[in-house]
Amino acid sequence: MICGSPRGASAPYPSDIHIVLLNPEIPNNTGTIGRTAAATGAVLHIVHPIAFDMSEKAKRRAGLDYWDQIDCREHESWEAFLDTEQPRRLWAFSAKAPRPVWEADLQSDDYLLFGCETNGLPEVILAWAIDRWGPECLLSLPVRSPARSLNLACAVTAVAYESLRQSADRS
């Protein structure tokens, strides 16, 4: 381990965040995001359809031997996710959003929504989020040119830890 807490140590702050992956395509990204969920205590939501196998054998092959430590909830569709979870607050992440994540007031029990690796969040989902929570719910992690965006797993990790930082600041 290069950095982090000693094995078995808990984080100094509670985590009630929800990481939501809409139609993820790359199993290794999902695996890395799963590790972030395990490390932060976040709930991981995977919204189908997905582009890979989530069987136990596939998880082991992708190096997901810690998957049993994750509160992972799979949802058959976007509609099923909404029916089951009924998020009180949701932040939608897009490389095109003008507002950086650190300008948002992230709170416990927020849902952090990320789209698939190749296309991000569909316009219909972005429009739904704006209609429900206003345009301020669209957030980004700004990147400098010539980069277009961050890898999904990197973006999720950065946002999860920003959420934890804000929670710790309020404690």
N, C-alpha and C positions, 0 to 999 in steps of 0.2 A: 504494500500500500504506500503510495507516494504521499498522500495527505488525507486527512479525515480524522474521524474519531476512532479511538481504540475499539476493537471488536467488543460488541455488547454495550458500549456506551450509548446513551441516548442524547438526542439533540437538546440544547438548552431552551428550546421553545417548542410549543405544540404546533403541529401542522394539520390544518383542516382544509387544505386546498385540494381541488379536484383538477387533474390534468385530463383533458378530453382530446383524443385523437380521432378525427373524422376521416375514415377511409384510408388508413395508413397503407403504404405500399412496400416499404423496405423493412424486412424483419430485423435487421441489425439496428436500425434506428429505434424501432419499437423496443428492442431489448435494452438499448442504452437508456431510453426513456423509462423503462421499467426499473432499471437500476437507480435512476434519479428518484423515482417514486419511492422505492425502498429506502433510499438514503434520507429522504425528506419526510417520509411518513405520509405522503400524498396518496390520494385515491386515484388510480388510473382507470379511465374509461376508454374503451376501444369500441368505436362505432362502425359497424359493418355497413357495406361490404368492405373487406380487406383483401389485399392482393397476395396473401401468403397463408400458410397453414399454421394454426395455433395448437396443433396436437402436442402431447407431451414429448414425443420423439422429435418433432421440429423444434420445440423450445430447447431441448438438450443440445441439438445440433447447432443452434444459434448461440450457445453459451448461456442460456437462461436458467442455470441451475439454482438460482436464488428466487425463481418466480413464485414459489410458495410463500415468500416473505412480503409479497405485494398484495394490496387490496385492489385486485383488478376485476373490473366489471365490464363484461361484454354486452353490447346492445345490438339487436338485430338490424336497427335502422336509426336514422336521426329522429324520427317520430317516436320510436320506442324509447330512445334515450330521454326525450323530453317528457314523455308520459311517466317514466319511472323516476326520473331525478327531479323534475320541476325546479330547475335552478332559480334561486332567488336573485343572484347576480352572475353575469357571465361577461367575460372579456374575450373578444375575438381577435386573434393575431393574424396580421397580414403584412407582408413586405410593403404593400402600397399604402398602409395607414399612415397618416401624417403625425399622429400623436405618439411619442415614445412611452414605453411602459412605465418609466420612473415618474411620469406626470400623473399616473393613475393612483387612486387610493385603494390599493389591494387590501382585502380583508379576509378574515377567516371564512371558510365555507364558500369562497368564490370558485367559479368554474373557469378554467383557462382553456380556451378552445383553439386548437391548431388543425389546419387542413393537411391534405396529403402532400407528399414531397414534390410532386411535379406540377400541381396546379393550385396549391393552397386551398383556401376556403372558396366554395362556389359563391357566385354573386347572389344567388337566392338566399343563402345562409347569412351572408353579410347584410343583405337588405332586411331579413328577418330580425337580426340582432339590432340594427339601427332602429327599426320600427319599435322594438320592445324596450331598448335601453338608451336610445339616442346615439348620435354619431361618436360621442366620447367613449363608447365601449369598444371602438376599434383601436387597437394598439399595435405598435411595431417595436422592433429592436433596430434602430437605425444602423446602417452600414455605409461605409465609405466606398465610393467608386474606385475601382471597376467592379467590385463585388456586387452581385445583384441581391443576394440574400444569404442567410446563414443556413447551415445544415439543420434540419428539423430537430434532431436530438440536442444540438448545441443551443438552439433557440429555447426549447422547452426547459433545459437545465438553467439557463440564464434567468428566465422568467420565474421559475419555481424558487430560485434563491432570492430574487428580488422580492417576491411575495413573503418569504420567510424573513428577510431583512426588515421589511416594513412592519411585520408582526412583532419582531423583536424590539423595534424602535418604540412601539406603542406599549410594550410591557413595562 
